[in-house]
Amino acid sequence: MGYAFEDLDDAQFERIVVQLARKQFGLAAQGFATGPDGGRDARFIGVAAQFPSSNSPWDGTTVFQAKHTNATNVHFSDAAFSGDNDSSVLSEEILRIAKLVEAGELDNYYLVANRRLGAIAHSAIVARISAECGIPIARIFLAGQEYLDEMLHQFPDLLSLARVDPIDGPLLVSSYDLAEVILALSTGLDAKASTPAITPIERTSYEDKNHLNGMTETFAKELQRRYLPLTRQVDEFLADPANGLVTDLYDGAVEELQLKIIAKRDEFPDFDNLFNHLFDTLVDRDGVLSKSRRLTRAMLFYMYWHCDIGKSLNADAD
């Protein structure tokens, strides 16, 4: 498996790209800065040390663009990234590239993204950039996940030079276990049912739990109103011996979430923001969860209501 670039934040990823540029072009490669149009570019002006080769290096002004995502299993060919629609990442980027070319501020273009890059997508994207921006194909380079992994092997000190420490990264959680649970629940529950919900674990009332975790009253009441009817159904589903494998996956998802929450809790002003951050991260990273947004929120609420994530009186007593 390759390096988990999706677990980094944008600044960490940009620092890796800058260090790669310095390895391939020279120490004069400048880090990412926000331009007048809001875009963030890194640059190198001069003759590259060894890119694309030491025999035929690029010269002039090279602009590096880093496009980072926390999503998993994503590709350059995704419509949201390289589609012809005006709102795609590439369409918006092409407008910026063309302006730089017209102003004489770009001779070479180097695009880096932590996405899978297939041969067909590579050819199509390079051809489009060349045609719409007036850059020779030989002066355009796309670096995807596979290439980045190769560069980490070739330059083992890239991460340390970029000061990348996973501990300093954003609050991100694996979506795999929860996605499997959601798939099972989506076929085993009636999301529209309104069976009476059981009370939370006696040791911590919902009101006390909200106080301990810093969840606002308005947010807590809205979650309860929307998702409380599902809690009994989830309880019964997970308690069924026939669903033992799903219960194991649920336990794995809880462990992942709770440990990350403990480590990053101080970064959020209240549990409302933390809850929404977890939800946004999960649906952004996983197509299954993105298609089951209501059930994903319901499961996060269930974990919280059931005292599986967040603080509880019993945990504090321990």
C-alpha positions, 0 to 999 in steps of 0.5 A: 500500500502507498503512503496515506497522503489523504491523512495529511492536511493541505499545508503538510502536502504542500510542504512535501511538494516543495521539497520534491521540487527542490530535489528535482529542480534546485534549492531555489524552488519557492514555497507555496504562496497565495497569489492575487487571484487566490490561487496557491503556487510554488515556483522555480525560475531557472534551469532544473537540476534533473527534471525531467532529466539532467540531459534535457532539463526544463528551463524558464519559470516552472509553476507547481500546483498541489491539489490535495484531498482527504478523500480516499479512492479518488482519481484524476479522471473523477468528474469533480476534478477533471470534468469539462464543467466550469466548476471542476478543479481542472476547469478552474485551474486552467483559467489561472494557468492561461492568465499566467501564460499570457502574462509571461509568468509560466513556461512549465506546469507541474501538477501534483495531486494525491489521486490515482492517475491512469494513462488515459486520464493522463493523456486527456488532461495533458492534451486539454491543458496544452490546447486551452493554455498554449503550453507544449505537452512536453512542458506539462507534468502530472504527478499522481499517487503512484508517482508520489510513492515512487518519489518517497522511495527515491528520496527517503528524507522527503517527509522529514524535510517537509516536517510531516508528523502524522500527530500534527495532522487533521482529525481524520478517521477511517471510514471503512468499518463504518461504511460496512456497518451502514451497508448492513444497517441500510438493509436491516433497518426501516429508517422511517420507523419510529419505535420507542427508543430506549434510554441511554446508559444509566450512568450518564444522562443525555443532559449530563453527557452534553454538559461533559462534552460541550454540546450545545442544548440546541444542537443536542435537541435537534440530534435527539429529535431527528435520530432518537427513533432509530436507536432502539432499532440499531440496538436490536440489530447489533444485539442479534447474534446473526449480526456478530460480524457487523457488531465487530465492525461497529466496535472497530469504528467506535475505537477509531473514532473515540481515540481520534476524538480524545487526541483532537478534542481541544481543537474544536470549540464545542462538540457540535463542531466536532460532530459535524467535522466527523460527519463531513470527513466521513462522507467526503472520504467514502462513497457509501457514506456519502450516499447514506448521509442521514444514516451516517449522522444517525450512527454518529448520534447512536455512538454518542447517545450510547456513550461509545464516543465522547466523555461519560461520567463512568469514564471520568470516574475511572 
